[in-house]
Amino acid sequence: MKGLVYIFLFLLIALPFHGQQFYLRGEVRDDGGNLLQNVNIRQQSTGYLFRTGNSGSFGIISAKESDTLIFTYEGYQPEQVLVKADKYLKLNLKLLPAIASSFKKNRLASLTKDLSRENQKKWSSDNETYASLVENNFIDAKSYPTTGIALNIDRASYSNIRRFINLNLAVPPDAVRIEEMLNYFNFGYETPADNSLFKIKTTLTNCPWNKDNQLFFVNVFSKKLNLDSLPPSNLVFLVDISGSMDMPNRLPLLKSAFRMLAMNLREKDTVSIVVYGGAVGVLLFPTAGNEKEKIIKAIDEMQPGGSTPGESGIKLAYTIAKKHFIDKGNNRVILATDGDFNVGMQTEQELDEMISRHRESGIYLTCLGVGMGNYKDSKIQTLARKGNGNFAYVDNFQEAEKIIMKEFTQTLYTIADDAHMHVTFDPSLVKQYRLIGFDNKLGALADSSSEVEGGEIGSGQSITAAFEIEPNFASGANVYSDHFAEIKLQYKLPNESPELEMIEKFPYDPISFKDLDPMYRFASSVIMFGSILKSSQFVKDISWGDVLYNASEAANPTDVNQSQLVELVYKAKDFYTKKKKKNRK
């Protein structure tokens, strides 16, 4: 309704005041009678483009008593209607015949087979809350034994959390995505068999925050590509140089990251640079990777200023990438921004629709987020997920080095697309289970047509998923089963359409927590850390001291990232303890 008012006021100002004016009104619904928001309406006499508001209605001021309006909406047949000022239009749009392929659905991070969305929506405390993520609850294994998970290698949440804590700021609960925190550490990589792209490994132990339950880890390891045999790359650096990037931890940090990336390029690679700020343009046309001096000179010339026309920048970057597309090569746009788009498309839905149209082109999208204060995490995440790519948050130079240098092939070279995993539990052994992380957005959960969206998996990646299990037997019982869990991994090879799958069954083979590999004890500490930060209802009985003890006892002292997490827990414990005391006073 607010958008409708803005359109109305704009037209009052923009239209000349001489002559009679008329008001064309109406509403748009689907065949089921549901009001449709954001339907495109083109006024034939003027060429102006309008959209229906939140209520599915529209109101357009016209110099003519009747005018032809053209209605278009993705997945529906376009309609051209003569609308008269003295008659309220009620229009029903019909679905296109090829609805299965053309209708765009909301995407989920995880989905339990046959579980009612109404039951899942009850997990949220309020339909109108700032926290858009709904934490996964326990699920009855007898009724719903199978849960699907989108496999993504995003790691942005952990470095963003680190930034908040290092600045002595409270972490927004919605910024905590536990699956991304686990992914950050690339736990216990093991090489798949020679004839396989993946290896699956499971570990079952007792749950450190609930003695009556168990903790089940699933690791998926992807094959490492040989650096010498990597295909040529067609990279387009898309860099936000708007005024909001004029801070030391934004554009200067990104310039350092791109300089490092330039040093990794080979002669057969090409790189282009597109920038957007006060204007949008090509700063560097496709240049061979061995012309490093020319590339670095272009990077150094980037200076911040102006507004943020993100839409135009993205369109130009994809145009360059398509024009110089390398068949069977690594074609990728690398977007670096704080996400603060303020010119052109701005909402997540608009960005979602635009980037989804490029998804099938064979061009991947890597997003590097930076900044604080106006950092738009959700927008950048939307772009990465819909652009068939990955997403990282760069909070310091060391993180840039980790992403660009140490994890070069994981970040920039894809071995599988649309990857998702389905885990099916044996109800005779599992009474209830809870997927940890992979929480869904409230809006996607409310949409009955939404589905699990597969992710992009890079070279040499270790992905960790975890479940809290309530056993279906008494503690200490002598139990055996050769199919405690069945895991099905589904994926596509890059730029190929047939779906491939691997299925494995895993026995009931628990290991006591004290005998567990330190890697998994450390992983459980990461889960506890994230759960406390997001005030999870499932870890009410653990303290910062519990997290600190487990993390420090299990951390590998030679692993910089693990040692850093222990320091981070110390800082968080100190900050939140003081904050709690202050609130009490």
LOSE-297982 format. One record per atom (N, C-alpha, C): y, z, x. Coordinates in steps of 0.05 Angstrom, whole numbers, plus 5000, padded with zeros to 4 digits. Atoms other than C-alpha are relative to their C-alpha. Layout:
// residues N
YZX ...
END
This chain:
// residues 585
497650005017 500050005000 502550005018 497749994982 504750165058 500649735012 499650274990 503549475087 501349824980 498950165022 505249175020 503050054998 497249935002 511849545019 501649875023 498750134976 513549295090 500449704995 499850295006 512148575068 502349964981 498050025021 516548675007 502850035012 497449954988 522348965047 500849785019 499450214981 521748435100 501049754985 499250245015 522247885048 502750034987 497349955012 528248215015 502249945021 498150044979 531748175082 500149715009 500250274988 529147495105 500949784981 499450225019 530147085041 503049994994 497150025008 537046815024 500550134973 499449855024 540547204969 501149824978 499050175021 543046594931 497649894984 502150125017 538946314873 498150224989 501849815013 533646644829 497650045018 502449944986 527846994861 497850104981 502349935017 520847104833 498050165016 502049824988 515247594847 497249924992 502750095005 508147334854 498250245007 501649764996 503147904845 497149954992 502850025007 495648004841 498250185017 501949854984 489348294870 497649835006 502350164992 483048034905 497650195002 502549855000 475948284895 497749825008 502450164995 468948074915 498449984974 501650045024 463347884866 499150264988 500949745010 461448624860 502350164988 497749865011 468448804837 501450185019 498749844980 470349144902 502649875010 497550104990 477549074924 499849935030 500150094972 478348684990 502650045014 497649954984 483348915043 500349775020 499450184978 486648455094 499149714995 500550285006 485147805058 502449835008 497750184992 489447245089 501049844976 498750155021 494346935040 502149825012 498050194990 498146305060 501649894977 498350115021 504146115017 500649705006 499950284993 503845355013 502949905003 497350104999 511345245001 501550075025 498649914976 513645635062 498350015025 501749984977 507545675107 499750295009 500249724992 508446435111 497250114995 502649875003 502146855121 500350294992 500049735009 501047505083 497150104999 502749885003 495147985074 500150204976 500249795021 492648425017 500150275013 499749734989 494049165027 497550164997 502349825001 489549775027 498750014972 501050005028 488849724951 498949734991 501050265007 486748994954 502049834985 498050145016 493248784920 502149875018 497950134985 499048354941 502549964982 497550075014 506348214922 501749845018 498550194983 510247614949 502549914985 497550115011 517547444935 500149705005 499950294997 518446694923 502549894987 497750135012 524246234909 499149824976 501150175021 519645864860 498650174979 501349855021 517046104793 497049995002 502950024995 510145864811 499649875028 500550094973 507145724879 497050005006 502950014992 500345534910 499550195023 500949824979 497046084950 497249945009 502750064989 491045974996 498950265011 501349754993 486346575003 497649955018 502350034981 481546625063 499250285010 501149744991 477047195085 497349945013 502450064985 471447185136 497550074984 502449965015 464647095103 500249914971 499650085028 467646845037 501149724998 498950275004 469346165008 503050014995 497150015004 476845995013 500649914971 499150075027 480645934947 502949925001 497350095003 486945544931 500850034971 499449935028 490445804868 503049964995 497250015009 496945644831 500650264987 499349735010 500146324819 502749994987 497550005015 505646424767 501150295000 498649744998 510846984769 499550174975 500349845025 509647184696 497150074994 502949945005 502047274705 498850145024 501249844978 498447794747 497349875006 502550154992 492847434786 497850205006 502549864993 485847724788 498049805011 501650204987 481947334839 497450125011 502649924988 474547404857 499149805021 500950174979 472347114924 496950005000 502950035000 465146854929 499049995029 501250004973 460746974990 499149725008 501050264990 459046375033 496950014998 502950015002 451846145026 498650115025 501249914976 450246295099 500950295007 498849734997 451947025089 498850165023 501349844979 446847305139 501349955026 498850054974 450346965197 503050025000 497150015000 457546945174 501450264993 498749765009 458847625144 500050215023 499849814978 461348115197 499650284991 500749735008 458348805194 501150205020 499449784982 460449465223 497650055018 502149954980 456449655285 499650295005 500649724995 452950315297 498950045028 501149924974 451150675361 497150074998 502849935005 444650915330 499549994970 500750035028 440950845264 497150094995 502749915007 434951215235 499049844976 501250185021 430450765194 499650154974 500349915028 430750885118 501650254994 498549765006 435351495124 502549924985 497750075017 440551475069 502750065014 497349964988 447851385092 501450244987 498749775013 449851905040 499250265013 500949754985 445652425077 501450025026 498749994974 448752225143 503050074997 497249945003 455852255116 500550304995 499749715004 454652985097 500250155027 499849884974 454253125172 502950045008 497149984994 461853035174 501250224982 498849785015 466053625153 502149914981 497850095016 471553205123 500349705003 499750294999 472352465105 502749925011 497350074990 479652495127 500650195024 499749834976 479152815196 500849835024 499350154976 482052615263 497649915016 502450074984 475252635296 498449794985 501350225014 472251965277 497149995006 502950004994 465452105308 498650214985 501749815015 460052435267 497650075017 502249924983 455152835309 497349984986 502750035012 447852665297 498750274994 501349755009 444053205259 497049985004 502950014999 436653395257 499049824977 501250185019 432252895221 497050064996 502849955006 425553005187 498249775010 501650204987 420352635228 498049874981 502050115019 415352555171 501349794983 498750195017 420352195127 501349775015 498550204985 424251835181 499250015030 501049974973 420151765245 501449825021 499050204981 424051185276 503150005001 497150034996 431151165305 500649785020 499150214982 434550565337 502550085015 497849934983 439450635394 501149755013 498750224986 444550135421 500250085030 500049944971 443750095497 502549885013 497650094986 450550055531 500250155026 499749874975 452350215602 502950115004 497349894998 459250485586 500050285012 499949744986 461351085628 502850124998 497249935000 468651165609 500550294992 499449745010 468051825573 500150225022 500149794979 466252235635 502550015017 497650004983 472052005679 502550074984 497749925017 476852095620 500050304996 500249715002 474352805609 500950145026 499249894974 475252935684 503050005003 497150024998 482452705679 501450234984 498949795016 483953195622 499750275014 500649744988 480753785658 501650045025 498449984976 484153635724 503050044995 497249965007 490853635688 500450264984 499849755016 489254305654 500749954971 499650065028 489053995585 497450024985 502449995017 484254095528 499049724995 501250265004 479353525519 499749954970 500450065028 479753195450 497149974994 502950025006 472853275418 499049714997 500850275005 472752545399 499849835026 500150134974 473552355473 497350055013 502649924988 466752675488 497749834989 502350165008 461052165485 497850065020 501949894981 455052505516 498249785013 501650214988 451051865526 501449875024 498450114978 456751595570 500150195023 500049804979 456952245609 497349985016 502650034987 449452165624 499949745016 500150264986 450251425642 501550015026 498349994977 455551605693 498550065026 501449904976 450451915740 497749825009 502150194992 445351345740 497450145009 502249824992 439651855741 497549875009 502750054991 433451755783 499049724998 500850295003 433150995788 497349955012 502650094991 426150715794 499749704995 500250295001 424549975807 497949914980 502050105018 421149605750 497949835015 502150174988 414649225764 501149725005 499050264992 415448535795 500449804977 499950195022 414248165730 501650104976 498749885023 418648605686 503050055007 497149944997 426148675676 500650304997 499449715006 425449405654 497650175006 502149794998 421550035666 501050234982 499449775017 421250605615 498550245009 501249754991 419951325635 500950224981 499349785018 419751945591 499350275013 500549734990 420052695606 500550194977 499949805022 418753265557 500050285012 499949734989 420753985572 501150194978 498849825020 423154615537 503049995001 497150045003 430254615512 501550255010 498749774987 434855065554 502050154982 498149865018 439655235496 498650094974 501449905023 434255355443 497050025008 502749954989 427755675466 497849914982 502050095019 424055465403 499649705000 500050295001 425454725414 499349885027 500650154976 423854185466 502249795004 498050204992 428153685503 498549755010 501550244993 425652965508 502049795012 498450204987 428752475558 498649735001 500950274997 427951725557 501849855020 498550164981 430051325618 499249714999 500550294998 430750575619 501349905025 499050104974 431350255688 500049694999 499950305000 433649525695 499649905029 500650124974 431649065752 502549955015 497850064983 436248995811 500049715008 499850284991 438748295825 500549995030 499650044971 438548035896 502949895004 497250094996 445847975920 500249725009 499950274988 444247335958 499549794979 500850205020 441546995895 501750024975 498349985023 447047205847 501449734993 498750265007 449846605808 503050015006 497150014995 457046375820 501550134976 498449865020 462346765782 502649854994 497450105010 468146515740 501450244988 498749755009 472547135735 502949954993 497250015008 479147195698 501050294998 498849735002 483147825713 502249984979 498049985021 487147985651 501450275002 498749754992 492348505671 502450054982 497749915015 497148885627 502250095019 497749924982 503848905664 502450084983 497849925018 507949165605 501350265011 498549764991 512949735612 498450255000 501649755001 507750265593 498250035024 501749994976 503950085657 501550095025 498349944977 509750295702 499850295008 500549734990 506550935728 498049985022 501850014977 502751095792 497049984993 502950005008 496151205755 499349774982 500650235018 496550545718 500049745017 500150264987 498549865748 499550035030 500649984971 498650095822 497050065005 502849934998 491650385812 498349754995 501550255007 489149735780 500349795022 499750194978 492149315836 498250075023 501949924979 488149725886 497249924993 502750075009 481849605845 499549705003 500350294999 482948855841 500049905029 500150074972 484348815916 497150045011 502749954991 477549135929 498049804989 501750195012 474248665880 500249735014 499650254986 477348065915 498549985026 501549994975 474048285980 497049954996 502850055006 467248225946 499449714992 500450275010 468247505924 498949825022 501150204982 464446925955 501449734997 498850275001 466446205968 499449864973 500850135025 462545975906 501250134975 498849875023 466246465861 502949904997 497250065005 472946315828 501350234985 498549795015 478246795803 502649894991 497450065011 484246695758 501350264992 498549765008 489647195740 501949934977 498250025023 492947235671 501350274996 498649755004 498347745659 501549994973 498349995025 501947975596 501750255001 498049795000 508248395591 502349904983 497750135014 515148135572 499349724991 501050275007 511647455572 497049995008 502850054994 504547185577 499849755017 500250244983 502646715633 497750025020 502150014980 497746495687 501450055027 498949934974 499546835753 498549865022 501650144979 493846515792 498049824985 501950195011 490145885771 497450025016 502649964988 482645855788 500149945031 499950004971 482045995863 497350085011 502649944988 475846005907 500150295012 500249724991 473446705927 500650045029 499549964971 474246576001 503049975007 497150014995 481846465993 501250284994 499349735007 482847215995 502950065004 497249954995 489847206023 501749914976 498650105023 492246785965 499650174975 500649835023 488747225914 501550275002 498849744996 491347875943 503149984998 497150045003 498447585947 500850004971 499450015029 498147435872 499850284987 500349725010 495648145858 502450175007 497749844991 501348445898 502549934985 497650095013 506448035859 500350124972 499949895027 504748385793 502050234998 498049795004 510748805769 500250074970 500049935028 511049205704 502749964986 497650025016 516049095647 499549864974 500250155025 516848875575 498150134980 501849915021 512648955512 497149955007 502850034995 505148905504 498749804981 501250205017 502948245473 497049955007 502950014993 495448395482 498549774988 501450215014 493147885431 500449735015 499550254986 496547295467 498750005027 501249994974 494047535534 497049954999 502950035003 486847575510 499349704994 500550285007 487146875479 500349825024 499650174977 489946565542 497850045021 502249944980 484746915587 497549864992 502550145009 479046645544 500349705002 499650284998 482145955544 499549915029 500450064971 482245955621 497050025006 502849964995 475146235623 498249774989 501550225013 472545695575 500449745015 499450264987 476045125611 498549985027 501350014974 472745315677 497250134999 502649875005 466145555648 497949895019 502250084982 460245545697 497450034985 502650005013 453645355665 498050175016 501949824988 448545905680 501350175022 498549834982 453946265719 500850264987 499049755010 457246945710 502949964991 497350055011 463246805665 501050254987 499149735009 467347425653 503050035001 497249915001 474247665632 500050305007 499749724993 476248325664 502750104991 497549915012 481548665621 500750285011 499149754989 485549225653 502550084985 497849925017 490149615606 499950294992 500149735013 492150275574 499549974971 500750055028 490649945507 502250024981 497849965018 497550035479 501249744991 499150255010 498249365444 502250054979 497949975021 504949325406 501249744991 499050265010 506048585396 497549844992 502350155009 501348145355 497950194987 502149845012 494648425333 500050285013 499949734990 494649185340 497850184991 502149815010 489349515297 497349935011 502750054990 482149595318 498649794985 501450215016 479749165260 501049725008 499050274992 484348585280 498949925027 501150064973 482148635353 497049944998 502850045005 474948685330 499449724991 500450275012 475448045289 500549785021 499350214981 478847655345 497949995022 501850004977 474147865402 497249924992 502750085009 467847765360 499749704999 500150295001 469647025353 499449885028 500650104973 469146965429 497350085011 502549874990 462647355435 497849795006 502150194998 458146755426 500549785021 499350214981 461646345480 498650025026 501349954974 457546635537 501950125021 498149874982 463646975566 500050304995 500149705003 463047725579 502750125004 497449864998 468548235576 499550285012 500049734988 469248825624 502850124995 497449875005 474749325605 500350245019 499249784984 478149795653 502350144987 497849855013 482250335619 501450185020 498549824983 487750725653 502150144984 497649875012 493551195637 499450254985 500149765015 494951805597 502450014981 497749975019 499452005539 499749794977 500350205020 498951335503 497549845004 502550144995 492051145527 498449964974 501350065026 488350805469 497049945006 502950024993 480950945484 498549834979 501550125021 478450705416 500449695000 499450285001 481850025421 498549865023 501350134977 479149875491 496950004996 502949995006 472150105470 499249794980 500550205020 472449645410 499849725014 500050254986 474149055455 497549965017 502450024983 468549205504 497549964985 502450025016 463249295452 499849734986 500050255015 465248685411 500049765019 499950224980 466248265474 497549985016 502650014986 459048375496 500450085029 499549924973 461248765556 499850305004 500149714993 462249445588 502850115003 497549855003 467749965591 500050235020 499749774981 470050445646 502950104999 497349884998 475950915653 500650075029 499349964972 479450925720 502250215001 498049794999 482951585732 501050055029 499049974973 483651555808 498849785018 500850214982 482551115869 497050015005 502949974994 475551395882 498349884977 501550115022 473351195812 500249695000 499850294997 476050495823 498149895020 501950074979 472050455887 497150014991 502849975010 465750705852 499349774982 500650215020 466250185796 499949725014 499750274989 468449585838 498349955024 501450044975 464949695904 497150104998 502749885000 458950165896 498249904977 501650085023 456849925827 500749714992 499050275004 459049205836 498149844981 501850175016 452748865808 499550134972 500449875026 451849385752 502349934981 497650045017 458949265728 500449714992 499150275004 459548515735 497749804995 502250195004 452548205730 498050094979 501649925022 448548215666 497149895003 502750105000 440948185663 498949984971 501050015028 440148295587 502350044981 498049975021 444348225524 498650124975 500949905026 443748535455 497650195003 502249824995 439249085482 500150254982 500149765015 437049635436 497150115001 502549864998 431450145435 499350154974 500949865024 427250425378 497950205008 501849784993 423851095386 498750114975 501549905023 418351295337 498350245008 501449764993 415652005338 497650044982 502449935015 408852265316 500650244983 499349775017 410252715255 498150235002 501849774998 404053125268 500850185023 499149834978 407453375332 502950074998 497149965002 414853315314 500750064971 499149945027 417653675254 502749884995 497350125002 424953485266 500849915028 498950084975 428753125320 503049944997 497150065001 436153035338 500749835024 499150174979 438852455379 502650125011 497649884988 443952735428 501949785010 498250224994 450152305434 499549764982 500250245017 450451595407 500950054972 498949935026 454651875351 501449764988 498750235014 457351385299 502850074990 497449975013 464351275275 499750044971 500249945028 465551535206 500249754982 499650255016 467950855180 497549835000 502550164998 461650495205 497850134984 502149855014 457251045176 500249974970 499550035029 460450955108 499349734989 500550285008 458950205107 497049964999 502950025004 451950095078 498949755013 501050254988 451549405111 500050025031 499749984971 452749665182 497250025013 502650014986 447249585235 500450075029 499849934972 445649785306 500849755016 499050224984 449349355356 498850025028 501150004973 445649165420 502149995021 498049984978 449049265487 499249825023 500450164976 449748905553 498950205022 501149834978 445549185611 500349855026 499550124974 447449055683 497750045019 502149994979 443348995747 499750295011 500549754987 440049625775 501150244985 498949785016 442150075717 497950204991 501749795011 439150735695 501450114975 498849915026 440450905621 498350244991 501449765009 438651595595 500750074971 499649915027 437651795523 498550274998 501249745003 435852505501 499850084971 500549905028 432952825438 499350305002 500949735003 432453545418 497850004979 502450015017 425553655386 499350274989 501249765012 423254185337 497049944996 502950065002 415554195346 498950074973 501449965026 410854175287 497650185004 502349824995 406354715316 501150265013 499249744990 406755435340 500349985031 499549994971 409455585410 497550095014 502349934984 403955605462 497449884990 502450125010 398955215420 499049795019 501250204983 394054775457 500049734985 499650255015 396254085435 499649765019 500350254984 394353385458 500449764981 499750255015 396552695434 500649785020 499450224982 396552025469 502249824989 497850165010 402151755425 502250184988 497849825008 407452305421 502449834991 497850185007 412651745420 499449725008 500250284994 412650995416 502849895004 497350104994 418550635448 499949695002 499850295001 420349915433 502849925010 497550104988 425649575476 500349704992 499450275008 428748935447 502549905014 497850114985 433448475485 499949705001 500050294995 435547755500 500949965029 499050084973 436447415567 502849894997 497250105002 443747225582 500149714991 499550275011 446046605543 497549874989 502450115013 439246535510 499650154973 500149895026 437646655437 497350144993 502549865009 430146855432 500150295008 500049714995 429247605427 497350075013 502449914986 424247925475 499650294995 500449715004 421048605470 497750105018 502249864987 416749105507 499550264985 500849775016 412849665472 498250185017 501749814986 409950285505 499650264985 500549745012 406750925480 499850215021 499949784981 407651595514 498750254989 501549775010 403052205509 501750254999 498849745001 404852915494 499350145027 500549904973 405553175566 502350175009 497749844994 410653745570 499950125028 499749864975 413254045635 501950234996 498249775004 416254735638 502749955014 497350064990 423754735651 500350085030 499749914973 423055135716 498649815020 501450184982 418154615744 501049714998 498950275005 422354025722 501449895025 498550134979 425253525771 503050094997 497249915002 432353785788 501849804986 498450215012 435053125764 500350054969 500049955029 433053295692 501350274993 498649745005 435454015697 503049955001 497150074998 442153725719 500949854975 499350165024 442053225661 500350184976 499849815022 440953805613 502750155002 497449874996 447154135643 502349824991 498050195010 451253505629 500150014970 500149995029 448953535557 501350264990 498849745008 450854275551 503049995004 497150024993 457654135584 501449844978 498850165020 459253575535 499950134972 500349875026 456653975475 502050224996 497949795002 461254565490 502749884996 497450125002 467154105500 500649894972 499650115026 466053785432 499450204978 500549785019 464654465399 497649944982 502350075016 457754235377 498850244986 501249795015 454554655323 497250085010 502849964991 447854605360 499850165026 500249854975 449754985423 501750264998 498349775004 453155595394 499250245017 501049764986 448856085434 500249975030 499750034971 450555815504 502950045008 497349944990 456556005547 500649815024 499250144976 460455685603 498450095024 501649904978 456556135649 497249875001 502650145001 449955825626 500149725012 499650284990 452555125640 500350015030 499349984971 455255335708 497550075016 502449924985 448755675729 498049775002 502050225000 444255085709 501049775017 498950224985 448954565739 500050055030 499849934971 450054915806 497250035012 502749964990 442655085813 498549735003 501550264999 440254365799 501449785015 498450224987 445853945831 498949935027 500750104973 443953525891 502450025018 497649964984 448753755946 500949765016 499350254986 448553065978 501249794982 499050185020 450752735914 502950084992 497249935004 458452725910 500550044970 499449995028 458452595835 498950264987 501149765011 453853175819 501550255009 498449784990 457653655864 502750024985 497450015014 464053435829 499850114972 500349895027 461253605761 500050305000 500049714998 459954315783 502850115002 497249924997 467254375805 501549974974 498750055026 469354085738 499350214980 500849795018 465354595700 501550265006 498449764991 468755155741 502849994988 497350035010 475554885722 500250024969 500049995029 473754785649 499550294990 500649725007 470855495645 502650175002 497649844996 477255785674 502149934979 497950095019 481855365629 499450094972 500749935028 478055475563 499950304996 500149715002 477056215577 502850124996 497249925002 484556315588 501249924973 499050105025 486055885527 499050174977 501149835021 481456305484 501350274998 498649744999 484656955507 502849984989 497350055009 491556665494 500149984970 500150035029 489556465423 499550264986 500649735012 486857165409 502650174999 497549854999 493457465431 501949904979 
END
